[in-house]
């Protein structure tokens, strides 16, 4: 969504001299200080990684995720199923083709963070049709391994799983060792992309406010971070609003039948931020009267929309409404009984609603035939196909 803000760790080196191992403490301290400096500015716009050390293998030197898969097949396989792997999507690319380089860089900070990805995409779009899809190279991998784990040819990661050890690893290890930091297990790590700046607030809330929403919850107080839900057991899955089982696991649906009406209650119980957290998705509680044969009665649908509705008008964002559920909150839908005494109730989830109706439809009217129009049309089809239903239940009058 285009907006107004167009916004190697050297470990402990050892040297054998006359049968004695001597530790290069000065080198280790210097390396640790450099790593600390990098961690302090981890999500600032990235410069190119620079040339790898001469002794690195081609696999170590590569920034391609399938090279990482040589040693990390499980993480690679999980990542491939995630939306991080799809971050450089047709909808994004179709928009970027019309942006200037500054706007492209602002979007790619999260969608494809490496400077090498940005440079390759810029080359591909200059080449024109025939290169936009096939010749993006590293850019097409989206939010990839290197975007989270590599800075200045140094590898960073979470504390050791079994010991919790942090700091520099052995320089004899691949990539010159991994520098381990608790930062990788903190919610702050995710906020680099999932929290917009407060100066960009609309009605007091940034369009994406996930980290701040989390900070105010019991989940934060209990130390349950983003990774605890979205990367269980360190799996590189990042399931979210597009995944029915993930959405279902965070909600409790209750249906009640009293003599006068049917009720549907939906409570956010396992979601550590607003549901949904961003302005893009929409969730709709629905109810429809059924006739005596079980078929829906025309014109009988009732709805309750759970969504933050914003519009971009004359260069400014305006919030129209915000009915999202904070953790612990409940939404309710009620309807009178039809003659048959039967109703059906369910929850509809539209993960890409804002793009589906407020972005892609407008772009398709504006764009001439060409790569951008083709990509936006593909994204529009994907957005429509992303919808799903949960908790579908028939309720009968007692």
PATIZA-816889 format. One record per atom (N, C-alpha, C): residue in one letter; x, y, z negated. Coordinates in steps of 0.02 Angstrom, whole numbers, plus 32768, in hexadecimal, padded with zeros to 4 digits. Layout:
<nudos>
AXYZ
...
</nudos>
This chain:
<nudos>
X802B7FC58000
X800080008000
X802C803D8000
X802780668032
X805080A28036
X803280D58005
X805C80F27FDB
X804581217FA9
X806D81607FAC
X805B81907F81
X807B81D17F83
X80C181D07F66
X80D5819B7F43
X8117819D7F24
X814E817B7F4C
X813F81617F88
X8171813F7FB2
X81B1812F7F8A
X817F810F7F54
X81B680FD7F27
X81E280C17F3F
X86177DD27E3B
X861D7D917E1B
X86347D9A7DD4
X86037D7E7DA3
X861B7D8B7D5F
X865A7D627D53
X868F7D847D41
X86CC7D5F7D31
X86C67D487CE9
X86C87D067CE0
X86C27CEA7C9E
X87057CE97C7B
X870B7CBC7C4B
X87487CB67C25
X877C7C947C4F
X87AC7CBA7C69
X87E07C9F7C95
X88157C7E7C6A
X88307C477C83
X88647C247C5F
X889F7C187C8D
X88DA7C1C7C71
X89177C127C96
X89447BE17C70
X89597BAD7C91
X89847B7C7C70
X89CD7B917C77
X89ED7B9B7C40
X8A347BAD7C40
X8A587B807C0E
X8A887B577C27
X8AAF7B2A7BFD
X8A817B007BD1
X8A497AEB7BEF
X8A1C7ABE7BCC
X89EE7AE17B9B
X89F17B247B99
X89C77B4A7B6A
X89927B6F7B92
X89537B6F7B7C
X891D7B957B9C
X89177BD87B7B
X891D7C0E7BA3
X89197C527B89
X88D97C737BA2
X88B37C917B79
X88737CB17B8C
X887F7CF97BA0
X88657D0D7BDA
X886B7D517BF3
X88327D7A7BD5
X883B7D907B97
X88057DB27B74
X87F77DF77B92
X882C7E187BAB
X88207E597BC9
X87F47E547C07
X88017E207C31
X87D87E167C6D
X87917E067C5B
X87877DDE7C27
X87447DCC7C12
X871E7E097BF8
X87407E317BCF
X87207E6D7BB4
X870C7E9E7BEC
X873A7EA77C1C
X872A7ED47C53
X86EF7EBA7C7C
X86EE7E777C87
X86B77E5A7CAD
X86757E627C88
X86767E587C47
X86397E5F7C1F
X86207EA67C1F
X864E7ED67C1B
X863A7F1C7C1D
X861A7F2D7C61
X86367F127C97
X86197F1E7CD9
X85D47F007CDD
X85CD7EC27CC4
X858B7EA17CC6
X85587EC87C9D
X856C7EE17C63
X853E7F087C3A
X85287F477C5F
X85567F667C83
X85457FA27CAA
X85137F917CE0
X851D7F587D01
X84EE7F437D36
X84A97F357D19
X84A77F127CE0
X84677F017CC1
X84417F407CAD
X84647F747C99
X84437FB27C83
X84217FD67CBD
X84347FC87CFA
X84167FE87D35
X83FF7FB37D67
X83E67F7C7D4D
X83DA7F417D76
X83AA7F4C7DAF
X83767F747DA3
X83427F7C7DD6
X83477FBE7DFA
X837F7FE07DF4
X838A801A7E1F
X839380037E67
X8387802F7E98
X839080197EDE
X83D57FFB7EE8
X83D77FC37F0A
X84157F9C7F10
X843F7FB27F4A
X84807FB37F3F
X84B17FBB7F74
X84C17F767F90
X84DF7F737FCB
X84F57F317FE5
X85227F0E7FB3
X851D7ECC7FB2
X85437EA47F83
X858F7EAB7F8C
X85A47EB87FC9
X85EB7EBB7FD7
X86057E767FEA
X86447E738001
X86607E328016
X866A7E037FDB
X865F7DC27FE5
X866A7D927FAF
X86B57D867FA6
X86C97D6E7F6C
X870F7D5B7F62
X87257D297F97
X87647D2B7FA9
X877E7D017FDF
X87767CB67FD1
X87797CA47F91
X87777C5C7F80
X87317C407F7C
X86FC7C6A7F85
X86B87C507F82
X86A97C267FC0
X86817BF37FB6
X86697BCC7FEF
X86337BF28014
X86227BDA8050
X85ED7BFA8077
X85AB7BF98052
X859D7BC3802D
X855E7BBE8007
X855D7BF17FD0
X85947BF97FAB
X85987C2B7F76
X858F7C717F91
X85AB7C7E7FCB
X85A97CC17FE8
X85677CD38007
X853F7CA18019
X85007CAE803C
X84CC7CCB800D
X84A47CF98026
X846B7D148001
X84297CF58016
X842B7CC38043
X83EF7CA2805A
X83D57C718025
X83957C728016
X837A7C447FE4
X83867BFA7FF4
X83867BE78034
X83917BA08041
X83D97B8C8033
X84077BBB802E
X844A7BAC8017
X84497B9F7FCB
X84217BC77FA7
X841A7BBC7F5F
X83FC7B777F51
X83D17B607F7F
X83B07B1F7F76
X83E27AE57F75
X841E7AEF7F8E
X84507ABA7F8E
X845F7AA37F47
X845E7AD27F18
X846C7AC17ED2
X842F7AC87EA4
X83FC7AEC7EBD
X83C17AFA7E93
X83817AE67EB8
X837A7AA67ECB
X83427A927EF5
X82FE7A9A7ED3
X82FA7A8E7E91
X82BA7A937E6F
X82A27ADC7E6D
X82CF7B0A7E5D
X82BD7B507E5B
X82A97B697EA1
X82CD7B537ED3
X82BE7B677F17
X82797B4E7F2D
X826B7B0E7F1D
X822B7AF17F31
X81F17B157F0F
X81F87B257ECF
X81C37B497EAC
X81BC7B907EC8
X81F37BB27ED3
X81F17BF67EEE
X81CE7BF97F32
X81D97BC67F5B
X81BA7BC67F9D
X816E7BC77F9A
X81517BAD7F63
X81087BAC7F5B
X80ED7BED7F3D
X81197C1B7F2B
X81057C577F06
X80F87C927F35
X80D87CC57F19
X80CE7D027F3F
X810D7D2D7F40
X813E7D1E7F16
X817E7D407F1D
X819D7D2D7F60
X81967CEF7F74
X81B17CD97FB5
X818B7CF87FEF
X814D7D0E7FE2
X81237D2B8017
X811F7D778012
X814D7D947FEB
X81487DDC7FDE
X81537E06801C
X81777DEC804D
X81807E11808B
X814B7DF880BC
X810E7E0780AC
X80D37DEB80CC
X80C17E10810C
X80967DF28136
X80807E158173
X80617E5A8164
X803B7E5E812D
X801B7E9E811C
X804E7ED3810B
X80827EC080E7
X80B77EF080D6
X80DE7F048115
X80F47ED3813B
X811D7EE28176
X80F67F0C81A8
X80B67EFC81B1
X808D7F2381DF
X808A7F6C81CC
X808B7F7B818B
X808C7FC08175
X80D27FDF817B
X81057FB88169
X81497FD3816A
X815F7FE981AF
X81447FC981E3
X81587FDA8227
X814A80248237
X811B80428214
X810C80888220
X812980B781ED
X8151809E81BE
X816D80C8818A
X81B280E2819F
X81C88119817F
X820D812E8188
X823A8104815A
X827B810B8162
X82A980E0813E
X82A580E980F3
X8296812680DC
X829081318095
X8255810C8077
X821C810D809A
X81E180E98082
X81ED809E8084
X820E808780B8
X821F803F80BD
X8249802A8081
X827C80518071
X82A780408039
X8281803E7FF7
X8251806D7FEE
X822A806F7FB1
X8200802F7FA8
X81E180187FDE
X81B87FDC7FDA
X81E37F9D7FD1
X821C7F9C7FF4
X82457F607FF3
X826A7F587FB1
X826C7F8B7F87
X828B7F847F45
X826E7F497F1E
X822E7F3B7F29
X82107F027F06
X82007EC87F35
X81ED7ED77F72
X81D77EA37FA0
X82117E7C7FBE
X824B7E9C7FC4
X82887E7C7FDE
X82C27EA77FC7
X82DA7E9A7F8A
X83027ECB7F65
X83487ED67F7F
X83667EA57F9F
X83AC7EAA7FB3
X83B67EDE7FE9
X83EC7F047FE4
X83FD7F358018
X84077F12805B
X84217ED48059
X842B7EAF8097
X83E97E9E80B8
X83B47E948091
X83727E8880AD
X83577EC680CF
X835F7EFE80AE
X83477F3D80CA
X836B7F4D810C
X83AD7F43810C
X83D47F518148
X83C07F248182
X83B27EE48172
X839F7EB681A8
X835A7EC781C4
X832C7EDB8197
X82EA7EED81B0
X82ED7F2C81DB
X83147F5D81C5
X831A7F9A81ED
X83377F8A8232
X83677F5C8235
X83827F488276
X834C7F2782A0
X83257EFA8281
X82F27ED582A6
X82BD7F0382C2
X82A77F34829B
X82717F5E82B5
X82897F8F82EA
X82C97FA182E8
X82E57FCA831E
X82E67FA3835F
X82F27F61835A
X82F47F388397
X82AF7F3183B7
X827A7F38838F
X82377F3783AB
X82187EF283AE
X81E27EEE83D5
X81BB7EB083D9
X81E87E7683EE
X81DC7E3C83CE
X82067E0283DB
X823A7DFA83A4
X82467E30837E
X82767E2C8348
X82547E368304
X82197E558304
X81F97E6682C5
X81EE7E28829A
X81DA7DF282B8
X81CF7DB58292
X820D7D888291
X82287D7A82CD
X825A7D4682D3
X82A07D5B82BC
X82AF7D9A82BC
X82F47DB082B0
X82FC7DD7826F
X82CD7DD08240
X82D57DF38201
X830B7DD581D5
X831B7D9681E1
X834F7D7581BB
X83407D758171
X836F7D8D814A
X83697D8C8101
X832B7DB280E9
X83177DE7810C
X82DD7E0E80F6
X829E7DE380F1
X82977DB4811F
X82597D8C8122
X82507D6080E5
X82857D5780BD
X82807D2C8081
X825F7D4F8047
X82517D90804E
X822B7DB3801A
X82527DB97FD9
X822D7DB27FA2
X824B7DB97F5F
X82707D787F50
X82AF7D777F64
X82D57D387F66
X83047D327F2B
X832B7CFB7F2B
X83577CEB7EF3
X83877D257EE4
X83A87D3E7F19
X83D97D727F10
X83BC7DB27EF4
X837E7DC27F04
X835E7DFF7EEC
X83587E017EA1
X83527DC77E81
X834F7DC47E38
X83927DB37E18
X83BC7D8D7E3A
X83F67D707E18
X84397D8C7E2D
X843E7DB47E62
X847F7DCB7E78
X84847E177E79
X84BB7E2F7E5C
X84CD7E757E5E
X85197E7A7E67
X852E7E9C7E9B
X85757EA77EA8
X859D7E667EA8
X85807E337EC6
X859E7DF17ECC
X85A77DCF7E88
X85837DE67E56
X85837DC57E16
X853F7DA47E0C
X85407D697DEF
X85027D437DE4
X84EB7D4D7D9C
X84AA7D5B7D95
X848D7D657D53
X84527D357D49
X84467D237D0A
X840F7CF57CFC
X83FD7CF67CB2
X83CD7CCB7C9E
X83B67CCA7C59
X83E77CA67C2B
X83DC7CAA7BEA
X84077C847BBB
X84077C397BCB
X843C7C187BB8
X843E7BD07BC2
X84017BAF7BA1
X83E37B817BC6
X83A37B657BB0
X83A77B457B6A
X83DA7B1C7B5F
X83DD7AF57B20
X83FC7B1A7AE6
X842C7B477AF5
X84527B677ABF
X843E7BB07AB4
X84207BCF7AE6
X84117C167AE0
X844D7C437AE8
X84857C277AFE
X84C37C4D7B06
X84BB7C827B3D
X84D47CBE7B2E
X84D47CF37B60
X851C7D087B6D
X85247D357B9E
X85667D4E7BAF
X85837D2B7BEB
X85C37D387BFB
X85E27D1D7C37
X85EE7CD27C32
X85E57CB07C6B
X85F57C697C6E
X863C7C5E7C87
X864C7C207C95
X868F7C0F7CAB
X869C7C2A7CF1
X86D57C497CFB
X86E77C627D3D
X86F37C2B7D6F
X86FA7BED7D56
X87047BB47D83
X86C27B9B7DA0
X868B7BB27D85
X864A7B9C7D9D
X863A7BBC7DE0
X86097BA17E05
X85F47BC17E44
X85E27C0A7E39
X85EE7C337E6B
X85E37C7B7E69
X860F7C9E7E36
X86437C7D7E1E
X866B7C9C7DEA
X864A7C9B7DA6
X86197C727D9D
X85F47C6E7D5E
X85B87C9B7D5D
X85877C897D35
X854A7CB17D2E
X854D7CD77CED
X853C7D177CEF
X85377D3E7CB2
X84F07D377C98
X84EA7D1D7C5C
X84A87D0D7C40
X84917D457C11
X84527D577C17
X84387D8F7BF0
X83F07D827BDC
X83DF7D967B9E
X839A7D907B85
X836B7DBD7BAD
X83867DED7BD1
X835E7E1A7BFB
X83327DF27C2B
X834B7DB97C43
X83267D917C74
X82E97D6F7C56
X82E57D6B7C15
X82AA7D4D7BF5
X827D7D817BD5
X828A7DC07BE3
X82627DF67BC6
X822D7E0E7BF7
X81F77E287BDD
X81C47E467C08
X81DF7E847C2B
X820F7EA47C0C
X822D7EDF7C2B
X824C7ECE7C6F
X82677E927C76
X82857E7E7CB5
X82517E827CED
X82157E6B7CE0
X81E07E6B7D13
X81C57EB17D20
X81CD7EDD7CEF
X81B07F207CF6
X81D17F497D2D
X820D7F337D43
X822D7F567D79
X82027F5C7DB7
X81D87F297DC3
X81AA7F2B7DFC
X81617F2E7DE8
X81517F1B7DAB
X810B7F157D97
X80F57F4A7D65
X81187F837D67
X81037FBD7D3F
X81167FFB7D65
X80E380217D7B
X80F180607D9C
X80FE80967D68
X812080CB7D7C
X813381017D4F
X80F681277D37
X80FA81407CF9
X80C181657CDC
X80B381A67D00
X80E581C07D24
X80D981FD7D4A
X80AB81F17D85
X809F81B27D95
X807381A07DCD
X802F81887DB5
X801C819E7D79
X7FDE81877D5C
X7FA181A57D7F
X7F6D817D7D83
X7F2C81927D9C
X7EFA81897D63
X7EDD81C07D4D
X7EB181BF7D12
X7ED681A17CD6
X7F1681B37CCF
X7F3D819E7C96
X7F5E815B7C9C
X7F5381377CD3
X7F6D80F37CDB
X7F8E80EC7D1F
X7FCD80D77D22
X7FEB80C87D63
X7FC380927D88
X7FC880927DCA
X7FA280617DF1
X7FB6801A7DDF
X7FF580107DCE
X800A7FCF7DB2
X80277FDE7D6D
X80077FC27D3A
X80167FD57CF4
X801F7F977CC9
X80377F627CE8
X80377F207CC8
X80617F1E7C88
X809C7F387C8B
X80C97F357C51
X80AC7F5B7C16
X80927F977C22
X80747FBE7BEC
X80367F9B7BD1
X800E7F7F7BFD
X7FD37F597BE6
X7FE97F207BB8
X801D7EFC7BCC
X80367EC47BA4
X804F7EDC7B60
X80727F147B5F
X808F7F2D7B20
X805A7F377AEA
X801C7F447AFD
X7FE77F537ACD
X7FC27F157AB5
X7FD87ED97ACB
X7FB27E9D7ABD
X7FD07E737A84
X7FA97E447A6D
X7FC27E137A3B
X7FF67DE67A5A
X7FF57DDD7A9C
X80277DB47ABD
X806D7DD37AB3
X80717E157ABB
X80B27E367AB1
X80C77E307A68
X80987E3A7A3A
X80A97E3579F3
X80C27DF079E1
X80A97DBD7A04
X80BD7D7879F5
X80FB7D637A1D
X81157D907A47
X81507D807A6D
X81437D567AAB
X81047D557AC2
X80F37D317B00
X80FF7D617B3B
X81327D557B62
X81447D827B98
X81257D6C7BDA
X812F7D947C0D
X81167D837C50
X812E7D3D7C65
X816E7D307C59
X818B7CF17C6F
X816A7CB57C4C
X81527CBF7C0F
X81337C887BEB
X80F57C6D7C0E
X80D17C997C31
X80957C847C56
X80A27C787CA0
X80CA7CA47CBE
X80D37CA27D06
X810F7C797D1C
X813C7C677CED
X81757C3C7CFC
X817B7C077CC6
X81467BDF7CBA
X814A7BAF7C83
X81857B807C8B
X81A97B757C54
X81E47B4A7C54
X82157B5F7C8B
X82187BA07C98
X82467BBE7CC9
X82387BA97D11
X81FC7B917D1E
X81EA7B807D62
X81E07BC07D8B
X81FA7BC17DC7
X81F77BFD7DF1
X81B57BFE7E19
X817D7C027DF4
X813B7BFB7E12
X81177C3D7E1B
X81187C677DE7
X80F77CA87DE8
X80AE7CA47E01
X80887C767DE5
X80417C727DF6
X801C7CAE7DDA
X7FEA7CC57DFF
X7FC57D007DE9
X7F7F7D007E05
X7F667D397E19
X7F207D437E2C
X7F0C7D197E69
X7F3B7D057E92
X7F2C7CDD7ECE
X7F227C937EBE
X7F327C7F7E82
X7F307C387E70
X7EF37C287E44
X7EC27C027E5D
X7E857BF57E36
X7E927BD87DF1
X7EBF7BA77DEC
X7ECB7B877DAC
X7EEB7BB87D7A
X7F177BE37D93
X7F367C147D66
X7F027C457D4C
X7ED77C5D7D78
X7EA27C8B7D63
X7E737C697D31
X7E5F7C2D7D42
X7E317C087D17
X7E4D7BFC7CD1
X7E8F7BF17CCD
X7EAF7BE27C8D
X7EAE7C1E7C5E
X7EA67C5A7C78
X7EA77C957C4E
X7E637CAF7C3A
X7E2D7C8E7C51
X7DE97CA67C45
X7DBF7C6F7C25
X7D8D7C847BFF
X7D5B7C567BE4
X7D167C6D7BFD
X7CF27C407C1E
X7CAF7C507C37
X7C7B7C2C7C0C
X7C487C507BF9
X7C117C347BD1
X7BCE7C447BF3
X7BA27C137BF4
X7B607C1B7C13
X7B2C7C0B7BDE
X7AF97C357BDB
X7AC67C2E7BA8
X7A817C357BC8
X7A537C0B7BB2
X7A0E7C0D7BCB
X79DE7C197B91
X79BF7C547B8F
X798C7C637B5D
X79497C647B81
X79127C667B5D
X78D17C647B7F
X78C67C9F7BAF
X78E77CD87BA2
X78D87D127BCC
X79097D1D7C05
X79487D057BFD
X79787D127C32
X79B57CE47C2E
X79DC7CE57C65
X7A1B7CBF7C68
X7A557CEF7C5E
X7A8A7CD87C3D
X7AC37D037C2E
X7B047CE07C42
X7B327D097C5A
X7B757CF27C6D
X7BA67D227C4B
X7BD07D077C1F
X7C037D2E7BFD
X7C487D177C12
X7C757D477C1E
X7CB97D377C32
X7CE97D5C7C04
X7D157D377BE2
X7D437D557BB2
X7D8B7D487BC8
X7DB37D7C7BC4
X7DFB7D757BD2
X7E1D7D5D7B93
X7E357D207B93
X7E527D017B58
X7E9D7CF27B5E
X7EB47CE67B9B
X7EF97CD17BA4
X7F207CFC7BD4
X7F097D397BE0
X7F2A7D667C10
X7F497DA07BE8
X7F8A7DA97BF0
X7FAF7DD97BC7
X7FAF7E207BE1
X7F7D7E327C08
X7F777E767C24
X7F2F7E7C7C3C
X7F1E7EB37C5A
X7EDA7EBB7C73
X7ECB7E887CA9
X7E8D7E737CAD
X7E777E467CE2
X7E457E6A7D0F
X7E587E747D4F
X7E9A7E6A7D6C
X7EC67EA67D5D
X7F097E9B7D5D
X7F367ED07D47
X7F407F077D7A
X7F397EF87DBA
X7F4A7F287DEF
X7F0A7F407E10
X7F0F7F747E3A
X7ED47F8F7E5B
X7EBF7F647E97
X7EE97F367EAC
X7EDA7F0F7EE9
X7EA37EDC7EE0
X7EA37EB37EAC
X7E6F7E7E7EA7
X7E2C7E977E8F
X7DFB7E6D7E99
X7DB87E787E7F
X7D9C7E357E68
X7D7A7E357E2E
X7D567DFA7E17
X7D0D7E0E7E0F
X7CDF7DE27E24
X7C987DF27E22
X7C727DB87E02
X7C4F7DC77DCB
X7C227D967DAE
X7BE07D987DD5
X7BC87D5E7DEB
X7B8C7D5B7E15
X7B587D2C7DF6
X7B1A7D3D7E05
X7AE27D127DF5
X7AAF7D157E2D
X7A907CDD7E3D
X7A5D7CDC7E71
X7A257CAD7E5B
X79E87CC27E6A
X79AE7C987E5B
X79AA7C5E7E8D
X79977C247E75
X798C7BEA7E9F
X79427BDA7EA3
X792C7BC67EDE
X78E67BB17EE2
X78E07B697ECA
X78A47B4D7ECF
X78987B0B7EB2
X78BF7AD47ED6
X78D67AE37F13
X78FE7AB27F38
X79497ABA7F2B
X795A7AEE7F04
X79A07AFA7EF5
X79C37B297F25
X799F7B477F53
X79BC7B767F82
X79BA7BBD7F66
X79EC7BE77F76
X79EC7C2C7F5E
X79B27C547F7A
X79937C7D7F50
X795D7CA97F65
X797A7CE97F82
X79647CFC7FBC
X797D7D397FDD
X79727D767FB2
X79A67DA17FAE
X79A07DDF7F89
X79A27DD97F3E
X79B47DA07F23
X79B17D967EDB
X79F57D9B7EB8
X7A2A7DA97EDD
X7A6D7DA87EC0
X7A767DE47E91
X7A927DD67E56
X7AA77E0B7E27
X7AF27E047E1E
X7B147E3C7E10
X7B5D7E3C7E0D
X7B777E6A7DD7
X7BB27E597DBE
X7BD87E867D92
X7C207E857DAB
X7C3A7EC07DC0
X7C7D7EC57DDE
X7CB17ED57DA9
X7CE77EB07DAA
X7D207EBB7D7D
X7D5A7ED37DA9
X7D697F147DA5
X7D997F307DD5
X7DAA7F787DC1
X7DE57F8C7DD3
X7DF77FD37DD0
X7DF17FEF7E17
X7DC5801E7E21
X7DB880397E63
X7DDA807D7E6A
X7E0780827E9B
X7E2A80C27EA8
X7E2480D37EF2
X7E2C81127F01
X7E2C812A7F46
X7E63815D7F4F
X7E80815F7F8A
X7EB381907F9B
X7E9281C57FC6
X7E8682017FA9
X7E5F82347FCB
X7E8882747FCE
X7E93828D800B
X7EB782CC8015
X7EFA82CD7FF0
X7F1E82947FF5
X7F60828F7FD7
X7F6282827F8D
X7F2982767F6E
X7F26826A7F26
X7F0082297F18
X7F1782067EE4
X7EF281CA7ECE
X7EBB81DF7E9E
X7E8081C17EA6
X7E4781CE7E7B
X7E2C818B7E62
X7E2081877E21
X7E03814A7E05
X7DB781517E02
X7D9481237E22
X7D4B81247E22
X7D2E80FE7DE7
X7D4C80C77DD4
X7D3380A07D9B
X7D69806F7D85
X7D6180567D48
X7D8F80227D2F
X7D697FF67CFF
X7D557FBC7D16
X7D2F7F8C7CED
X7D577F4E7CDD
X7D9A7F527CE3
X7DC47F177CD7
X7DC07F017C8E
X7DD17EC27C82
X7DCF7EA67C3F
X7E157EA87C21
X7E1B7EC87BE6
X7E587EC27BBF
X7E567E817B98
X7E8F7E697B7F
X7E907E2A7B5A
X7E5D7E2A7B21
X7E347DF67B1F
X7E017DF07AEB
X7DBE7E0D7AFD
X7DBA7E357B32
X7D7B7E557B45
X7D4F7E257B6D
X7D0D7E337B6B
X7CDB7E097B8B
X7CAF7E327BBA
X7CA27E167BF4
X7C727E337C23
X7C337E077C24
X7BF87E267C2F
X7BB97E007C2D
X7B8F7E0E7C6A
X7B6E7DDA7C80
X7B3E7DE07CB7
X7AFE7DBD7CA2
X7AC57DDF7CA8
X7A857DC17C95
X7A557DC77CCF
X7A267D977CD3
X79F27D9B7D05
X79B27D797CED
X797A7D957D00
X793A7D787CEE
X792F7D377D14
X79077D0C7CF6
X78FA7CCB7D17
X78CD7CD47D54
X78DC7CB27D89
X78AD7CB07DC1
X78757C7E7DB1
X78477C787DDD
X780F7C4A7DD3
X78267C037DC9
X785B7BF07DEB
X78747BAB7DE6
X78967B9D7DA3
X78AC7BD17D7F
X78D17BC67D41
X79187BAF7D4D
X79327BBC7D88
X79767BA57D9A
X799E7BDF7DB8
X79DD7BE67DA0
X7A0B7C177DBE
X7A507BF77DC4
X7A757C117DF2
X7ABB7BFD7DF8
X7AE77C397DE9
X7B1D7C2D7DC1
X7B4A7C647DAE
X7B927C4E7DBB
X7BBC7C7F7DCC
X7C027C6F7DDA
X7C2C7CAF7DD9
X7C6E7CA67DDE
X7C9C7CDD7DE3
X7CBE7CDB7E27
X7CBB7D137E4B
X7CE07D197E8A
X7D207D407E7D
X7D577D287E99
X7D977D4B7E93
X7DAF7D5F7ED9
X7DBC7D9F7EE2
X7DD47DBA7F22
X7E1B7DD67F16
X7E4F7DAE7F1C
X7E927DC47F09
X7EAC7E007F30
X7E967E087F6E
X7EB27E3D7F9A
X7E7D7E6F7FAF
X7E4D7E7D7F84
X7E127EA47F97
X7E247EE97FB1
X7E507F0D7F8E
X7E607F527FA2
X7E7F7F537FE8
X7EAE7F277FF4
X7ECD7F248036
X7E9A7F0D806A
X7E717EDD8058
X7E417EC08086
X7E127EF580A1
X7DFA7F228075
X7DC77F518089
X7DDD7F9A808E
X7E107FAE8069
X7E247FF48069
X7E648002808F
X7E897FCF80A1
X7EC87FD980C4
X7EC67FBB810A
X7EBD7F79810D
X7EC27F57814E
X7E8D7F6D817F
X7E4F7F758169
X7E1A7F8A8197
X7E297FCE81B6
X7E447FFC818D
X7E55803E81A6
X7E8F803A81D7
X7EC1801381C6
X7EFB800E81F2
X7EE97FEE8235
X7EBD7FBD8233
X7EAA7F9B8272
X7E847FCB82A0
X7E647FFD8284
X7E42803082AE
X7E75806182CB
X7EAC806B82A8
X7EDC809F82BC
X7F13808482E9
X7F27804582E0
X7F61802B8303
X7F508016834A
X7F7D80268378
X7F77800C83BC
X7F927FC583BD
X7F867FA283F4
X7FA07F5E83FA
X7FEB7F5E83F3
X80057F2B83D2
X804D7F2683C8
X805C7EFE838B
X809C7EF88378
X80AF7ECF833F
X808C7EE382FE
X80877F2482F0
X80687F3A82B2
X801F7F2482AF
X7FFA7F2F82E4
X7FB37F1B82E6
X7FAB7ED082DE
X7FD67EAA82FD
X7FD37E6182F7
X7FDF7E4A82B0
X80107E69828F
X80207E57824A
X7FE77E6A821B
X7FCB7EA58224
X7F947EBB81F7
X7F577E8E8202
X7F497E7B823F
X7F107E4E824C
X7F1B7E0B822A
X7F587DF3822B
X7F687DB48208
X7F5F7DBC81BD
X7F767DF481A2
X7F6F7E01815B
X7F257E078147
X7EFD7E258172
X7EB67E2C8164
X7E957DE7815F
X7EA87DBA818C
X7E8C7D768189
X7EA37D528149
X7EE17D5C8136
X7EF97D3C80F9
X7ED67D5780BC
X7EC97D9880BB
X7EA77DB78081
X7E617D9B8079
X7E3E7D9580B1
X7DFA7D7980AE
X7DFA7D318097
X7E2C7D0B80AD
X7E307CC4809C
X7E477CB98054
X7E607CED8032
X7E7A7CE47FEE
X7E447CE17FB9
X7E067CF07FCB
X7DCF7CF27F99
X7DBE7CAB7F81
X7DAA7CA87F42
X7D947C677F27
X7D627C727EEF
X7D3D7C3C7EDE
X7D0B7C3D7EA9
X7D227C117E6E
X7D0D7C257E32
X7D1A7BFF7DF5
X7CDA7BF97DCC
X7CD77BC67DA2
X7CA47BBE7D6E
X7C5D7BB87D8A
X7C547BA17DC7
X7C117B9D7DE4
X7BE57B6E7DBB
X7BAC7B877DA2
X7B817B617D74
X7B387B707D82
X7B0F7B3C7D80
X7AC77B477D83
X7AAA7B497D3D
X7A837B7D7D30
X7A667B887CEE
X7A197B827CF5
X79FA7B5C7CC8
X79B27B527CCC
X798F7B6C7C8D
X79547B847C96
X792C7B9F7C5E
X791A7B687C2D
X79237B737BEB
X79127B3F7BBA
X78C77B357BB3
</nudos>
